[in-house]
Amino acid sequence: MEPSQLNLLKDQYNDYFIIEHDIRINVKPFSDDEPDEHGFERLIPEPFLMAGEQVMLEQSALKSLNRLGDLAEELAVYLRIQARKIDSMMRYILLMQDDPQHRCFSHSYGGSALCFDHETAFALGQLLEVKMFLEHNDGAVFTLVRVIGVEPVGDKFRIRSTYTRLRDQDRELIVRASLHQQSRQLKRKAEQRMSQGS
């Protein structure tokens, strides 16, 4: 990889908000050349396609109900319960995609970047296949990333990477999940301050 291309990827690292949080991920080297957009979409395992579609459908359905006003409240409650059932089944299906042999946890992530600790010091510019299992039924994402930084941390290596192949709807899922996590972290901090102050 050309140094100019690597510098461009490094600039993209901070394009979106990044949150420190550990989520389950699977990482393995991608042995082929980087595919084009259509080739990438053919690589995405079916459960990841289904998960992304299901989250988007749920959100658009609930937005439509909000326009109906008070009459739709009971219907919205019913649909949320049904969505939770589907979420639970989808979560189970996605966990079948989690390969313990390639499992590690993120250090931080956001809409443009993924950072994680790994036993392997991947080469700068190396292309990796990543499965991200977002928490709280926020979905799961299949992506290709390029390594832009490697530094030793204890007995592992902290790998900084940027997405090179990621569907737009999956980027939205990641951004939404990171914002939800930030909200949960801020709420916990506020609760801790309240309990320390009383």
N, C-alpha and C positions, 0 to 999 in steps of 0.2 A: 504494500500500500504506500502510495506517495505521501511524503510528509505534509504536503498541502491538503490532501484529502483528510489525513488524520487531524490536522489543525481545524479543519472545517467541522469535523465531528465533535471535537472538543468544544468548539464554540456553541454547538447545538445542545451540549450537555445541560446548560442552564436555561434553555428556552422556556421551560415550564417550571412551576412550583415543584420542589422535591421535599418529601417528608421522610424522616428517619423512622422506619418501622419494619419489623421482620414479618414477611409473608413467605409461605412455602413456595419454592420455585424448583423447577428441574432445569439443569443446564448441561448441554453436551456440545462438543464441537460440531459444526456443520461442515461436512466434507466436500460438498459440491461448490460450484461458483454461486455467487448471489443471484437468485432468480429474479426475473422481472415481476411486476405486480401480479399478473395472471398466474405465473408459475408459483408464486408464493401462496396465493389463495388455494391452489390445488394441494399444497403441502399441509394446510391447516386440518388437524383431525376433526372429524364430524362433531364430536361433543363440544368443541370450542366454538364452532360455527353456531351450533344450537344455543349455547349459553349466551353468546352475544346477542343473537336475535331475540331470545326470550326476554332479556333485560330491556331491550329497546321497545319491544311490543308492550311490555307491562307499563313502562313509563308513558308511552303515547296513549294507551287506554285510559290510564288514570287522569291524564291531562284532559282528555275528552270529557270525562265524567265531571271534572271540576266546573265545566261550562254549564252543566245542567242545574247547578245550584243545590238547594236543600233537598230536593226530591231524590237526588242521586246518592245521598249519604249512605242509605242502607245497602244499595247496590254496590257502592264503593267498598264498604266493609266486607261484603260477600266476596267481591273480586280480590281484595287483599288477602283474604283467607285462602282462596284458590291459588293465588300467586305464591303464597308461602308453601303450599303443598308442592307445587311445581318446582319451586326453588330447592326444596329438600331433596326431591328426586334428582334434579339436575346436579346438585352438590355431590350426591352419591355417585352418579355417572362420571362426573369430572374427577373425583378422587380415584377412580379406576385408572385414570390417565397419569396419576402420580407414580413415578418410578423411583423407588427408594435408592436405587443404584445411582441416580443422577440428582438426588434431592439435596438442596441446601436452602438457606434462608436469605432473604434480601437484607441489606443494611439500610438502604434507602431506595426510593423510587418516585417517579413522577411521570409526567406526560412525554418527556423526551429522554429520560435517563433511568438506568437501573444500576445499582451498586450492590455487590454481594461479596461475601468471603468464601473462598474456595481453596481446596488443597492444591489445585493446579495453578501455576503461574502462566496463564494463557499469554500468548504473544500479542504485542500491540498490533491492532488491525485485524486480529483473528475474528472470524465470523462464528457466532454461537447460536444454537437453537435454544430457545427458552420457553418454558411453560410457566405462566404465573397464575397462582391460585389465590385470588383476592378473597379477603375475609368478609364475613357478615353478608353472604349471598350477593356480593357485588359482582360476581362473575369470575371468569377465567380467561386468560389471554395467551395466545400462541404468537410468538414474535421471533424475529432474527435481530441480533444485536452485534455491534462491533466493539471490540475491546479498545478503550482509549487510554486506560491507565491501570497500572499494576503496582501495588506496594505491599511489602510484607507487614502482616499484623499477627503477632504471636506466631503460632505454628501454621498459619494459613496466609493467603494473599487476598488483599482487598482489590476486587476487580471493578473498575468503573467502565460503563459501557453506554452507548446510545443506540436507540432503535434504528435499524436501517430498513426493516420491513415490518410494518404495523398498520393494520386497517384503521381507518379514521374512527369507526365506531368503537374499536378496542382502545384507541387512545382516549376517547371520551370516558370509557369505563375506568381506565387507570386514573385519569384526572379526578373523576368523581369519587373513586375509592380513596385517593390520597386526601381529598378535601373532607370526606366523611371521617377519615382517621384523624385528621388534624382537629376536627370538631370534637371528637371523643377525647383526644388528649387534652384539649383546652378545658373541657368540662371536668375531667379528672383533676387537673391542676387547681381549678376553681374550688372543687369540693375539698381538696387537701388544704387549701388556704383557709376555707371556712372552718374546717375541723380543727386546725391549728389555732385559729383565732378565738375559738370558743372555749 
